[in-house]
Amino acid sequence: MARKQVLFTFPRELIREPVIHNLSHNFKVVTNIRRADVAEDRGWVMLELEGDTREIDNAIAWAKARGVRVDSIGGDLVEG
């Protein structure tokens, strides 16, 4: 099992869509939300994605195609 830590940044038009829920149902990836900040006009979520490397890559590509900005991050997400 691979694990990747990412930052999803959502544009205004995706704030109310269940992107993370859909991602976990469309791909064999376990999502673990570590931090998040969501407002009416913007939002971001720090996630750990766990699964097969190909599934994680496909899930990230899908999120980007939906309009989510995806950045890789490292380190302990709880500690900062």
N, C-alpha and C positions, 0 to 999 in steps of 0.2 A: 504494500500500500504506500502510495506517495502522499505527501502532504504539502500544500502550498498556502502561503499567507498572502492575501491580496486586499487591496482597498478598492471598493466599488464606490464611484461617485455618480450619483443619479441626477440627470437634468430634470427640470420642472415637470415635463410631460410624463415622466416615469415614476414620480413619487407615489402615486396611488396604485400602481400596478404591483402584483405579487411576484416580482422578478426572482427573488431568492427562492421562494416556494416553488415556482415553476422550474427553476434551474435544478433543484433537488429531485423533482419528479420526472424531468426530461432526461436526466443523466444519472448514472450510478455514482453520485458524489454525495458525501456527507458534508453538510454545511454547519459550521459552528460560528455563530456571531459573537465576536469578542468585544466590540465597541460599535456604537452607532450614534449618529446625530441626524435627525430628520426634521425638517420644517416644511412649510407649505411650498416654498420655492426651490428647495435644494435638499440634498441628503447624501450622507456617506455612511458606509458600513465597512468595518474591518472584519474579514472573514478568514477562517481556516477552511480550506477545501481538502477533503481526504478521499482518496479512491485511486483507481488506475490512472497512470499518467495521461493516457490518451483521453480518458473520460474528463479529467480535469481540464486538459487543453481544449477539448470540444466544448465544455461548459463555459469556459472563459471566452472562446470565440463566439459562442451564441450570445453571451451577455453583451459583448462589444457590438455585435450586429444589431442588438436591440437599442443601442445608444448609450450604454453604460460605459463610463471611462473605467478602465481596469489597470491598476498599478500594482506591481509586485512589492511586497514589503518583507522585512525580516525582523528578527528580534522577538522579544516577549511582548505580545500585544496587550497584556494586562498591565504590565509594569510601564510600558511606554517605550 
